[in-house]
Amino acid sequence: MQKATIQLETLTCPSCLQKIENAVKSLTGIEKESLKVLFNSSKVKLNFDDQKISINEIENAIKKLGYVVKKSQVKAQ
């Protein structure tokens, strides 16, 4: 299991938060209970199984919604 923090460009509305949360939760390999989209800091924090999904796949799911990923940090848990 890996722990990730994904820094996004500024989130502009609460519905942005919900769209990102729903998209990421639908991905295979995401620990759904760990997912937090932080509106004020424009960050997504989550745990994921790197045997089932990569950080690039998670970033791409967010980018498909039209959001800009600035950087990601991944740490082994």
C-alpha positions as CSV (number, residue, x, y, z in Angstrom):
1,M,0.0,0.0,0.0
2,Q,1.2,3.5,-0.9
3,K,0.3,6.8,0.6
4,A,-0.1,9.7,-1.9
5,T,-0.6,13.5,-1.7
6,I,-1.6,15.1,-5.0
7,Q,-1.3,18.9,-5.2
8,L,-3.8,20.4,-7.7
9,E,-4.3,23.9,-9.1
10,T,-6.8,25.9,-7.0
11,L,-10.2,24.2,-6.5
12,T,-12.9,26.8,-7.2
13,C,-16.0,25.2,-5.8
14,P,-17.3,22.5,-3.5
15,S,-18.8,20.6,-6.5
16,C,-15.2,20.3,-7.8
17,L,-14.3,18.4,-4.6
18,Q,-17.2,16.0,-5.1
19,K,-16.4,15.3,-8.8
20,I,-12.8,14.4,-7.9
21,E,-13.8,12.3,-4.9
22,N,-16.3,10.3,-7.0
23,A,-13.9,9.8,-9.9
24,V,-11.0,8.6,-7.7
25,K,-13.3,6.4,-5.5
26,S,-14.4,4.6,-8.6
27,L,-10.9,3.4,-9.5
28,T,-9.7,-0.1,-8.6
29,G,-7.0,-0.2,-6.0
30,I,-8.0,2.9,-4.0
31,E,-8.5,2.6,-0.3
32,K,-11.8,4.5,-0.2
33,E,-11.8,5.2,3.5
34,S,-8.5,7.0,3.2
35,L,-9.5,9.4,0.4
36,K,-9.7,13.0,1.4
37,V,-10.1,16.0,-1.0
38,L,-9.0,19.1,0.8
39,F,-10.7,22.2,-0.6
40,N,-8.7,24.9,1.1
41,S,-5.3,23.5,0.2
42,S,-6.3,21.9,-3.1
43,K,-4.9,18.5,-2.2
44,V,-6.0,15.0,-2.6
45,K,-4.8,12.5,0.0
46,L,-5.2,8.8,-0.3
47,N,-3.8,5.3,0.1
48,F,-3.6,3.0,-3.0
49,D,-2.5,-0.5,-3.9
50,D,0.4,0.0,-6.3
51,Q,-0.1,-3.6,-7.5
52,K,-3.5,-2.6,-8.9
53,I,-3.1,1.1,-9.9
54,S,-0.3,3.6,-10.4
55,I,-0.1,7.2,-9.3
56,N,-0.1,8.2,-13.0
57,E,-3.4,6.5,-13.5
58,I,-4.9,8.3,-10.5
59,E,-3.5,11.6,-11.9
60,N,-4.9,10.9,-15.3
61,A,-8.4,10.3,-13.9
62,I,-8.2,13.7,-12.2
63,K,-6.9,15.4,-15.4
64,K,-9.7,13.9,-17.4
65,L,-12.1,15.9,-15.3
66,G,-10.3,19.1,-16.4
67,Y,-8.1,19.7,-13.3
68,V,-4.4,20.5,-13.3
69,V,-2.1,18.3,-11.2
70,K,0.9,20.3,-10.1
71,K,2.8,17.6,-8.3
72,S,2.4,14.3,-6.4
73,Q,4.2,12.7,-3.5
74,V,4.1,9.0,-2.9
75,K,5.4,7.2,0.2
76,A,5.5,3.6,1.1
77,Q,3.2,2.8,4.0
